[in-house]
Amino acid sequence: MGNRTILFDIHNQMGARIVPFGGWDMPLHYGSQLEEHHAVRRVAGMFDVCHMTVVDLSGDRVRDFLRHLLANDVARLQQPGKALYSCMLNEQGGVIDDLIVYFMSDSWFRMVVNAGTTEKDVAWLNRQAPEFGVTVTPRRDLAMIAVQGPQARNKALPLLPEALREPAAGLKPFFAATADDWFVGRTGYTGEDGFEVVMPEDQAVAFWQALADAGVQPCGLGARDTLRLEAGMNLYGSDMDENVSPLEAGLNWTIAWEPADRAFIGRTAIEAHRDDPANRQFVGLVLSGRGVLRNHQKLFVADQEVGEITSGGFAPTLEKSIALARLAPEVSGQCEVEIRGKRIPARIVRPPFVRNGKALVEL
């Protein structure tokens, strides 16, 4: 038996198929992964993301700490509530985790880290924090539910605590508001509008049920993965890990190189390869023939192996098989994917594939 979130019992009551995932027992789907995917693209769906971890960072020098810790620069966060996506690197420039950090006040930042990396993340934070006098507090007393889709905000807003409704209604994308122990970020992992709502754990079941009563579709890990793949968002452990530089994971845009004297962890290692023409490119693929793209399938041009799929699958919105992949820098246009011993042509595209319900690649 794995770890269980506070929502485990209500998942079962709603008919979820539970599967092991990174040490947790989580819903895969509630009957139809395909219907859940379309519900998020067309109306609204919700995800149990309580297995992810909220970490509060506090102290007078917390901003200096994060400017040292992260490849992106929290100096950009000047308005309370503003969020930033960043990689946290090791000294070799590999990705320890990708995360979102929120600026709440001059002495308080909030971070949300991946489920499978929580323990090593917290250990790494605790290792770096004492030099800056920062206190690291994993908030295991809080639950988190993601509500995503074109109608997600309208359906969720009336169900929030009254003091939070107006601030949440006025949020711009990648901003957050808080009231008491509730916290709402206008962020997500699906390529759709919506909220990620953090609340005291003992209030999560009632909020989940209220969302369901309002017509928000419960969704499992299956739909979450096809939605994030269509949105071109990296999956930690598949598209990147501690042995992969953000330069080869399509995350160059998250590295703040200026100011040049900001000595963030991993900078020396990745700066040596900043404009290296040998860096592998991170691309999207759309399969031209029949088959399904999967992680670790090999890519070829003629008889030369040129790369590997890092994550792939069937895209319900596009009705095509798509993937993210690392490719040799000289490859462009087309390549072939080896599927069960056969070579199938695939077109190289720039992710994302879908955003706000619309295809962004030519089919």
C-alpha positions in Angstrom: 0.0 0.0 0.0 1.3 3.4 -1.0 0.8 6.8 0.6 -2.7 8.1 0.3 -3.9 11.7 0.0 -6.8 13.0 2.0 -9.0 12.5 -1.1 -8.3 8.7 -1.4 -11.7 7.6 0.0 -13.7 10.0 -2.2 -11.8 8.9 -5.3 -13.0 5.4 -4.5 -16.6 6.6 -3.9 -16.5 8.3 -7.3 -15.4 5.1 -9.0 -11.7 5.8 -9.6 -9.3 3.1 -10.7 -6.4 3.5 -8.3 -2.9 2.8 -9.4 0.6 3.1 -7.7 2.4 6.3 -8.7 5.7 7.4 -7.2 4.9 5.8 -3.8 1.3 7.0 -3.8 -2.0 5.3 -4.5 -3.6 7.7 -7.0 -6.5 7.7 -9.4 -5.7 6.8 -13.0 -9.2 7.6 -14.3 -12.8 7.5 -13.3 -14.0 5.4 -16.2 -12.8 7.2 -19.3 -9.5 8.9 -19.6 -10.6 10.2 -23.0 -13.7 11.9 -21.6 -11.7 13.4 -18.7 -9.2 14.9 -21.2 -12.0 16.4 -23.4 -13.8 17.8 -20.3 -10.7 19.8 -19.4 -10.2 21.1 -22.9 -13.9 22.0 -23.3 -15.4 22.7 -19.9 -13.6 22.0 -16.6 -11.8 19.2 -14.8 -10.1 18.7 -11.4 -7.1 16.8 -10.3 -5.9 15.6 -6.9 -2.4 17.1 -6.6 -2.2 16.7 -2.8 0.8 14.4 -3.3 2.8 17.5 -4.5 4.4 19.5 -1.7 4.0 23.1 -0.7 7.1 24.5 0.9 7.2 27.8 2.7 10.6 29.7 2.8 10.9 32.5 5.3 13.6 34.9 6.6 15.0 38.3 6.0 17.4 37.0 3.3 14.9 34.7 1.6 15.2 36.5 -1.8 19.0 36.3 -1.7 18.7 32.6 -1.0 16.4 31.9 -3.9 18.6 34.0 -6.3 21.4 31.7 -5.3 19.3 28.5 -5.4 17.4 28.8 -8.7 18.4 29.2 -12.4 15.6 31.7 -12.9 15.8 35.0 -11.0 13.3 35.9 -8.4 14.5 39.5 -8.6 11.8 39.6 -11.4 9.1 39.1 -8.7 8.2 42.5 -7.4 4.5 42.3 -7.0 3.1 40.2 -4.1 1.6 37.0 -5.4 3.6 36.9 -8.6 4.8 33.4 -9.6 7.9 32.2 -11.4 8.7 28.8 -13.1 12.3 27.7 -12.6 14.7 24.8 -12.5 16.7 24.0 -9.3 20.1 22.7 -10.4 22.9 20.7 -8.9 26.5 21.9 -9.1 26.9 19.9 -12.4 24.0 21.8 -14.0 21.6 18.8 -13.8 18.0 19.4 -12.9 17.2 18.5 -9.3 13.6 19.6 -9.9 11.4 22.0 -11.8 9.0 24.1 -9.6 6.9 27.2 -9.2 7.9 29.8 -6.7 5.5 32.6 -5.5 6.6 35.9 -4.0 4.3 36.6 -1.1 6.3 39.2 1.0 9.9 40.3 1.5 10.3 37.6 4.1 8.1 34.9 2.7 8.2 32.9 -0.6 6.1 29.8 -1.3 7.3 27.0 -3.5 5.4 24.0 -5.0 7.6 21.0 -5.8 7.0 17.6 -7.5 5.7 14.6 -5.5 8.5 12.2 -6.4 11.3 14.6 -5.7 9.9 16.1 -2.4 12.3 14.4 0.0 15.5 15.2 -2.0 14.2 18.7 -2.6 13.6 19.4 1.0 17.0 17.9 1.9 18.7 20.1 -0.7 16.8 23.2 0.6 17.8 22.5 4.1 21.4 22.1 3.0 21.6 25.5 1.3 19.3 27.5 3.6 21.4 28.0 6.8 24.0 30.2 5.1 21.1 32.7 4.4 19.3 32.2 7.7 16.2 30.9 5.9 13.6 28.6 7.5 12.3 25.8 5.3 8.8 24.5 6.2 7.2 21.7 4.2 3.5 22.3 4.6 2.3 18.7 4.9 -0.8 20.1 6.6 -2.1 21.5 3.3 -3.9 19.9 0.4 -3.9 21.0 -3.2 -6.5 20.6 -6.0 -6.0 21.8 -9.6 -9.1 23.0 -11.4 -8.5 23.4 -15.1 -10.5 24.3 -18.2 -12.2 27.2 -20.0 -15.0 27.3 -17.3 -12.8 26.2 -14.4 -12.5 29.6 -12.8 -16.2 30.5 -13.0 -17.1 27.1 -11.5 -14.5 27.3 -8.7 -14.8 31.0 -7.6 -18.2 30.7 -5.8 -16.8 27.7 -3.8 -13.8 29.6 -2.4 -13.9 31.2 1.1 -15.7 34.5 0.8 -12.7 36.6 1.6 -10.8 35.0 -1.3 -13.4 35.2 -4.0 -12.8 38.8 -5.1 -8.9 38.6 -5.0 -9.0 35.3 -6.9 -11.4 36.7 -9.5 -9.0 39.5 -10.2 -5.9 37.3 -10.6 -3.8 37.6 -13.8 -2.1 34.5 -15.1 0.8 33.4 -12.9 -0.3 35.3 -9.9 -1.7 34.1 -6.6 -3.9 35.4 -3.8 -4.2 34.1 -0.2 -6.7 34.5 2.7 -6.1 32.7 6.0 -4.8 29.2 5.1 -6.3 29.2 1.6 -4.2 30.0 -1.4 -5.2 30.3 -5.0 -2.7 30.4 -7.9 -3.8 31.1 -11.5 -1.4 28.4 -12.8 -1.7 24.9 -14.1 -0.2 22.0 -16.0 -2.7 21.4 -18.8 -2.4 24.4 -21.2 -5.9 25.6 -20.1 -6.9 28.5 -17.8 -7.6 27.6 -14.2 -6.6 27.6 -10.6 -4.4 25.5 -8.3 -6.1 25.8 -4.9 -4.2 25.1 -1.6 -6.3 24.6 1.5 -6.2 23.1 5.0 -6.2 19.3 4.5 -9.4 18.8 6.5 -11.4 21.1 4.1 -10.2 19.3 0.9 -12.9 16.6 0.7 -15.7 19.1 1.0 -14.2 21.3 -1.7 -13.7 18.4 -4.0 -17.3 17.3 -3.6 -18.5 20.9 -4.1 -16.6 21.1 -7.4 -18.1 17.8 -8.5 -21.6 19.1 -7.7 -20.8 22.2 -9.7 -20.1 20.0 -12.8 -16.3 19.9 -12.6 -15.2 16.5 -13.9 -12.9 14.4 -11.6 -9.8 13.5 -13.6 -7.0 11.1 -13.1 -3.3 10.8 -13.8 -4.0 9.5 -17.3 -5.7 12.7 -18.5 -3.2 14.8 -16.7 -0.4 13.3 -18.7 -2.0 13.6 -22.1 -3.0 17.2 -21.4 0.5 18.2 -20.2 2.0 16.5 -23.2 -0.3 18.4 -25.6 0.7 21.6 -23.7 4.4 20.8 -24.3 5.2 20.8 -20.6 8.2 18.8 -19.4 7.7 15.9 -17.1 10.3 15.5 -14.4 12.0 12.0 -14.6 11.1 11.6 -18.3 12.1 14.8 -20.1 14.7 15.9 -17.6 16.5 14.7 -14.5 19.7 15.3 -12.6 21.8 14.1 -15.6 20.2 16.5 -18.1 21.0 20.2 -18.4 18.1 22.6 -18.9 19.9 23.6 -22.1 19.0 20.2 -23.6 15.5 20.0 -22.0 14.0 22.9 -23.9 14.2 25.1 -20.8 16.8 27.7 -21.9 14.0 30.3 -21.5 13.9 29.7 -17.8 17.6 30.5 -17.2 18.2 34.1 -16.2 21.8 34.8 -17.4 21.6 38.5 -16.4 23.0 39.9 -14.3 26.2 38.2 -15.2 27.5 38.2 -11.6 24.5 36.2 -10.1 26.3 33.0 -9.0 23.3 30.6 -8.9 24.1 26.9 -8.2 25.0 25.1 -11.5 25.8 28.3 -13.4 29.4 27.6 -14.0 28.6 24.1 -15.4 25.9 25.2 -17.8 27.5 28.5 -18.9 30.3 26.5 -20.4 27.8 25.0 -22.8 25.5 28.0 -23.2 26.0 28.5 -27.0 27.6 25.1 -27.7 26.5 24.0 -31.2 26.8 20.3 -30.0 23.9 20.7 -27.6 21.0 18.4 -28.4 17.8 20.1 -29.4 14.5 19.5 -27.6 11.7 19.2 -30.0 8.2 18.0 -30.6 7.2 15.1 -33.0 4.0 14.4 -34.8 3.8 10.8 -36.1 2.9 10.7 -39.8 2.0 7.0 -39.9 0.2 4.6 -37.7 1.4 3.7 -34.2 1.8 5.3 -30.8 4.9 7.2 -29.7 6.4 6.1 -26.4 9.2 7.0 -24.0 12.7 5.8 -25.1 11.8 4.9 -28.7 14.9 5.6 -30.9 14.9 8.2 -33.7 16.8 7.8 -37.0 17.7 9.7 -40.1 18.6 7.1 -42.8 20.7 4.5 -40.8 22.0 7.0 -38.2 20.5 7.0 -34.8 19.9 10.7 -34.0 18.0 10.8 -30.7 15.3 9.4 -28.4 11.8 10.2 -27.4 11.6 11.4 -23.8 7.8 11.3 -23.4 5.1 10.4 -25.9 1.6 9.3 -26.3 -1.7 9.7 -28.2 -3.1 13.3 -28.2 -6.9 13.1 -27.9 -7.3 16.8 -29.0 -5.3 16.3 -32.2 -6.1 12.6 -32.7 -2.5 12.1 -33.5 0.5 10.5 -31.8 2.9 13.1 -30.5 6.1 13.2 -28.4 8.8 15.3 -26.9 12.3 14.2 -27.9 16.0 15.0 -27.7 17.6 15.1 -31.1 21.1 15.7 -32.6 21.5 19.4 -33.4 21.8 19.0 -37.2 18.5 17.2 -37.7 15.5 19.2 -39.0 12.2 18.6 -40.8 11.7 14.9 -40.6 13.0 11.8 -38.9 11.9 8.2 -38.3 10.8 6.5 -35.1 11.5 2.8 -34.6 8.3 1.2 -33.4 8.3 -2.6 -32.9 11.1 -3.0 -35.4 9.6 -0.7 -38.1 10.7 2.8 -39.0 7.7 5.2 -39.1 8.1 8.8 -40.3 7.6 11.7 -37.9 7.5 15.4 -38.5 9.6 17.7 -36.2 7.7 20.6 -34.7 8.0 23.2 -32.1 6.0 22.5 -28.9 3.4 23.2 -27.5 1.0 21.2 -29.6 -2.3 22.6 -28.0 -3.0 25.7 -25.9 -6.4 27.0 -24.7 -8.2 24.2 -26.6 -6.6 25.0 -30.0 -4.1 23.1 -32.1 -0.8 25.0 -32.5 0.8 22.6 -34.9 -0.1 21.9 -38.5 -1.7 18.4 -38.8 
